[in-house]
Amino acid sequence: MAKERSNTSKYTSPSTGEFCTCAQYVAEIMCTRMAQKDNQGTQAYKFWNTEKWKKVYQFQVILANRLISQHSELALVKAIQSRELSRAYSLRHPKVKDLVKRYEIQVKADAANTKKDLDVKESAQNRKKSYGKKSKLNQLRNLDGKKNNNQI
């Protein structure tokens, strides 16, 4: 766990509030789900140092690192937080790999769609032209002799 955010430690740990890697973040979520399933409540501060959770946590970190080596971190996190895996208590669940693949495709498609360049005028001088009837207020302005830029 890191005190400061870095390229590898960009996720916030649910139990300590410190920065952690993606694998640690996902492993903590899985261990918390296991504890809630067994009616043990939320995890204690740095629960992975306790005898009961040490091996489970390390195993989930190993599985998360395997998935990250095959897919992106963002796809894994989105898959874990999705509704389809809300009842998955381990990264060895049969649906995890398929869902991570699906989210990987979705993340790549989103990245391809966001790279469009937009032309933005820095000084917009053209005003919107009004269509249809002129309002009573516009008619009064025209009677006062003020110039109206909306006319064709």
Contacts in CASP RR format, 6 or more apart in sequence:
PFRMAT RR
TARGET T0000
AUTHOR 0000-0000-0000
METHOD contacts of the structure
MODEL  1
MAKERSNTSKYTSPSTGEFCTCAQYVAEIMCTRMAQKDNQGTQAYKFWNT
EKWKKVYQFQVILANRLISQHSELALVKAIQSRELSRAYSLRHPKVKDLV
KRYEIQVKADAANTKKDLDVKESAQNRKKSYGKKSKLNQLRNLDGKKNNN
QI
1 9 0 8 1.000
1 13 0 8 1.000
1 16 0 8 1.000
1 18 0 8 1.000
1 19 0 8 1.000
1 20 0 8 1.000
1 24 0 8 1.000
2 9 0 8 1.000
2 18 0 8 1.000
2 19 0 8 1.000
2 20 0 8 1.000
3 18 0 8 1.000
3 19 0 8 1.000
4 19 0 8 1.000
5 19 0 8 1.000
6 19 0 8 1.000
8 21 0 8 1.000
9 19 0 8 1.000
9 20 0 8 1.000
9 21 0 8 1.000
10 19 0 8 1.000
10 22 0 8 1.000
11 19 0 8 1.000
11 20 0 8 1.000
11 21 0 8 1.000
11 22 0 8 1.000
11 24 0 8 1.000
11 25 0 8 1.000
11 77 0 8 1.000
12 18 0 8 1.000
12 19 0 8 1.000
12 20 0 8 1.000
12 25 0 8 1.000
13 19 0 8 1.000
13 20 0 8 1.000
13 24 0 8 1.000
13 25 0 8 1.000
13 28 0 8 1.000
14 25 0 8 1.000
14 28 0 8 1.000
14 29 0 8 1.000
14 32 0 8 1.000
14 43 0 8 1.000
15 28 0 8 1.000
15 32 0 8 1.000
15 42 0 8 1.000
15 43 0 8 1.000
15 44 0 8 1.000
15 45 0 8 1.000
15 46 0 8 1.000
15 47 0 8 1.000
16 45 0 8 1.000
16 46 0 8 1.000
20 28 0 8 1.000
22 64 0 8 1.000
22 68 0 8 1.000
22 73 0 8 1.000
22 76 0 8 1.000
22 77 0 8 1.000
23 61 0 8 1.000
23 64 0 8 1.000
23 65 0 8 1.000
23 68 0 8 1.000
24 61 0 8 1.000
24 64 0 8 1.000
25 77 0 8 1.000
26 60 0 8 1.000
26 64 0 8 1.000
26 76 0 8 1.000
26 77 0 8 1.000
26 80 0 8 1.000
26 91 0 8 1.000
27 57 0 8 1.000
27 60 0 8 1.000
27 61 0 8 1.000
27 63 0 8 1.000
27 64 0 8 1.000
27 91 0 8 1.000
28 43 0 8 1.000
28 48 0 8 1.000
28 57 0 8 1.000
29 80 0 8 1.000
29 81 0 8 1.000
30 60 0 8 1.000
30 80 0 8 1.000
30 88 0 8 1.000
30 89 0 8 1.000
30 90 0 8 1.000
30 91 0 8 1.000
31 43 0 8 1.000
31 47 0 8 1.000
31 48 0 8 1.000
31 53 0 8 1.000
31 56 0 8 1.000
31 57 0 8 1.000
31 60 0 8 1.000
32 42 0 8 1.000
32 43 0 8 1.000
33 88 0 8 1.000
33 89 0 8 1.000
34 56 0 8 1.000
34 89 0 8 1.000
34 90 0 8 1.000
35 41 0 8 1.000
35 42 0 8 1.000
35 43 0 8 1.000
36 42 0 8 1.000
37 89 0 8 1.000
43 53 0 8 1.000
44 50 0 8 1.000
47 53 0 8 1.000
47 57 0 8 1.000
48 54 0 8 1.000
48 57 0 8 1.000
48 58 0 8 1.000
60 90 0 8 1.000
60 91 0 8 1.000
63 90 0 8 1.000
63 91 0 8 1.000
63 92 0 8 1.000
64 76 0 8 1.000
64 91 0 8 1.000
67 76 0 8 1.000
67 91 0 8 1.000
67 96 0 8 1.000
67 97 0 8 1.000
67 100 0 8 1.000
68 76 0 8 1.000
71 100 0 8 1.000
71 101 0 8 1.000
71 103 0 8 1.000
71 104 0 8 1.000
72 104 0 8 1.000
72 107 0 8 1.000
74 103 0 8 1.000
74 107 0 8 1.000
75 100 0 8 1.000
75 103 0 8 1.000
75 104 0 8 1.000
75 106 0 8 1.000
75 107 0 8 1.000
76 100 0 8 1.000
76 103 0 8 1.000
78 103 0 8 1.000
78 106 0 8 1.000
78 107 0 8 1.000
79 85 0 8 1.000
79 96 0 8 1.000
79 99 0 8 1.000
79 100 0 8 1.000
79 102 0 8 1.000
79 103 0 8 1.000
80 88 0 8 1.000
82 99 0 8 1.000
82 103 0 8 1.000
84 95 0 8 1.000
84 99 0 8 1.000
85 93 0 8 1.000
85 95 0 8 1.000
85 96 0 8 1.000
85 99 0 8 1.000
88 95 0 8 1.000
88 96 0 8 1.000
127 149 0 8 1.000
127 150 0 8 1.000
128 150 0 8 1.000
129 150 0 8 1.000
129 152 0 8 1.000
130 138 0 8 1.000
130 150 0 8 1.000
134 142 0 8 1.000
138 148 0 8 1.000
138 150 0 8 1.000
141 148 0 8 1.000
142 148 0 8 1.000
END
